[in-house]
């Protein structure tokens, strides 16, 4: 069976930091297809946000891509001009920033802020814009959307502000949505509602999506594939069931067992030591050019020393 | 078990400036805390848990109700008596980076309470600080540095060292691990558990993070809009929450297990404003099981599992429905989401080998032994 063409495909992406010799992302390869939700997990400082910013082409000053490619629908974003990128961003390629209300402009109503996105990419008359805005607010679960469209960010709760960001990112039906810790500031009941709403919207539009998070529970419940970043490297890339059944890289194992221990007293970490050992043997047996080993169907792990 | 702390019908209100409105942060809370026990206080933002913690230490004066610490009514103590008591009651905040004086060294920060509460000489104090640092696993080489030079986990260790310096009986821990990565969080929790075992300290552990509270607490109180809606032994309550709010809260936590289906007890909307509280149950505006009585009268405390039980929930419909039928009603209100499975060809993984070049295949039977 012919594999579906990915929406986003990173190949050997390397990003260097401001000081000479600092590498923020090293040789990252990843792909995500339409309708698929990819989780990028890792602790703070692992390079998750840099990855997202590199894809969006909005890296901070002095941080730059030094190698690899970022193919979006088959075209390399790294070769596009700023004007071309601006046309893509917000329409075909969207990002939800972490921080909820802080990511909104406090001086404009939320309806206006969604309208700016529409006007940058679509040509609609005002009534059609209004309809689209209210429809979006409705579909992300904002009660009384006609009135809320005229609210300023400070009049909204954190959960509402986060929903506005989802509406804003999804209004032009992007092919790819990147969400950076969309729930880290929210209470659990609200976070669950926001994620459920975002997931429904993404499924309806068939967009590809990347969720950057530290919350493995949200990953298990929503995502199709998991990529583990640690120290700027891709350590493991796996289907979600396989990842949780046998996290294999020591860093992934520690993360999964921390999440399980956090949840209950008696949970045994799902860490099949034998696989790690076998894998280490496999890696010494075949020192191929690539640094990854296949441990189960579709489940790739970066080689490591099983010390 | 001796009750170290007894909080009775505690109310804390704040008058809002330039209006006649009142914000009720804590609305009639009662509980006891035993010696060497941890009570987890769980609630979402705005539930009043931090205000409750501060009132328990008399860092805020309660509007009504009483706090008894070691049998004494704290409100009746004079300023100097209260000051003596403070050595026995400490607090650790979420962001020690902000709670510390940035110009002081870590040594000075840990030493400070010893200056106030002991008559140790400077030399003795420094020896004591050294011991405290070792006790909490803080590298003594860091004592000469300033808070900003420490990673978050080490700062929290310093805050704990400062808190135990005066040999307290009670420590209020206000979201002490919320800002930390999971691996660091686990080590700090292990430290707290170890200190409690060795020093018989009681903890009031305030957090919005249900999994952290589960790990450390003997009993847990679920707060919402200034009230405790359910209080009971941690393990049992987590396994079988009785109040609709507790149930909704616990079902919202996603499990790191993709084979479990997503179950929810939906609570539409968000926590209401604590200004001019309506009468009745605080959850009435969002509860899927709401009845008319819920909007009018405050809910009664219903014992779970017999009259002698130390587990209760405050809920009208629950009071009217016997045990097994109540569980069925709760489950009826739940929603389920189907687990969707994708085939491998439609996922990005199918392209990985092409992207990285060749991959070493590890297949069964290939490497025996």
Interface residues (C-beta under 8 A of the other chain):
Chain A: X1 X2 X3 X4 X6 X8 X9 X10 X11 X12 X29 X30 X31 X32 X33 X34 X35 X36 X38 X43 X44 X143 X157 X158 X159 X160 X187 X188 X189 X190 X191 X192 X193 X196 X214 X215 X216 X217 X218 X219 X220 X221 X222 X224 X225 X237 X238 X239 X240 X241 X244 X254 X255 X256 X258 X259 X260 X261 X262 X263 X264 X265 X278 X279 X281 X282 X283 X285 X286 X288 X289 X290 X291 X292 X293 X294 X295 X297 X298 X300 X303
Chain B: X44 X45 X181 X182 X183 X185 X186 X208 X210 X211 X212 X214 X215 X235 X238 X248 X249 X252 X253 X254 X255 X256 X257 X258 X259 X260 X262 X264 X266 X267 X269 X270 X271 X337 X342 X344 X345 X346 X347 X348 X349 X350 X351 X352 X355 X356 X357 X358 X359 X360 X361 X362 X363 X366 X367
